[in-house]
Amino acid sequence: DGVHGASIVAVQAALTAAGAIACVIAPRPGPVSTADGESVEATATLENSPPVLFDALVLPDGSDGVALLARHGQTQEFVTNQYRHGKTILALGAAKALLDKAGITNTLASGQADPGILLASADTLEDGAAAFIAAVGKHRHPARETDPPQI
């Protein structure tokens, strides 16, 4: 609840058009009411969905929804594991706070930009979705791997 449904629907549509299968994961399964009156169906939960099984992650916009997600320990575990496995992550608007909480930046240890950590706002959603799809096409981003993992 409290996330921006329109941005989720838009990214899902872009992913589907590109041939991907998008899955909404939430703290509980079933319909999720959004801040803008949309309803999205969560088909999996943070508790029963191992992050390694997913190719990429989109974190939703909406400060109230992000605050709710931040209170779930499974959210940070999911985000951290997606990062450690070199997966592409797109944070929409307020969702950057979830990356911050997990200690994830969009910069590699070398100082270069991490091509697998993308940020977009409502104004840049279309370009952000396109960049996300291109980055997912690279499968993984091994340049962020460190031993031991930094986060």
TAWO-V895390 format. One record per backbone hydrogen bond with DSSP energy under -1.0 kcal/mol. CO is the residue of the C=O (numbers start at 1). NH is the residue of the N-H. E is the energy in kcal/mol with one decimal. If there is no record, write none. Layout:
CO;NH;E / CO;NH;E
This chain:
2;65;-1.5 / 3;35;-2.6 / 4;8;-1.3 / 5;9;-2.9 / 6;10;-2.3 / 7;11;-2.3 / 8;12;-2.7 / 9;13;-2.4 / 10;14;-2.1 / 11;15;-2.6 / 12;16;-2.8 / 13;17;-2.5 / 14;18;-1.3 / 15;20;-2.8 / 16;19;-1.6 / 24;43;-1.5 / 24;44;-1.3 / 26;46;-1.5 / 30;42;-3.1 / 32;40;-2.0 / 34;37;-1.5 / 38;34;-2.1 / 40;32;-3.2 / 42;30;-2.9 / 44;26;-1.9 / 50;53;-2.0 / 51;54;-2.0 / 57;90;-2.8 / 59;92;-2.3 / 61;4;-2.5 / 62;66;-2.9 / 63;67;-2.2 / 64;68;-2.0 / 65;69;-2.6 / 66;70;-2.6 / 69;72;-1.5 / 72;75;-1.2 / 72;76;-1.1 / 73;77;-2.1 / 74;78;-2.7 / 75;79;-2.7 / 76;80;-2.8 / 77;81;-2.6 / 78;82;-2.2 / 79;83;-2.2 / 80;84;-2.8 / 81;85;-1.8 / 82;87;-2.5 / 83;86;-2.1 / 86;141;-1.7 / 88;57;-2.3 / 89;118;-3.1 / 90;59;-3.2 / 91;120;-2.2 / 92;95;-2.4 / 93;96;-1.7 / 94;97;-2.0 / 95;98;-1.6 / 95;99;-1.1 / 96;100;-2.7 / 97;101;-2.5 / 98;102;-1.3 / 99;104;-2.9 / 100;103;-1.5 / 106;114;-2.6 / 108;111;-2.1 / 112;108;-3.4 / 114;117;-1.6 / 116;89;-3.3 / 118;91;-2.9 / 120;93;-3.5 / 124;128;-3.0 / 125;129;-2.8 / 126;130;-2.0 / 127;131;-2.6 / 128;132;-2.4 / 129;133;-2.5 / 130;134;-2.1 / 131;135;-2.4 / 132;136;-2.6 / 133;137;-1.5 / 135;138;-1.3 / 136;139;-2.2 / 138;140;-2.3 / 141;144;-1.5 / 142;145;-1.8
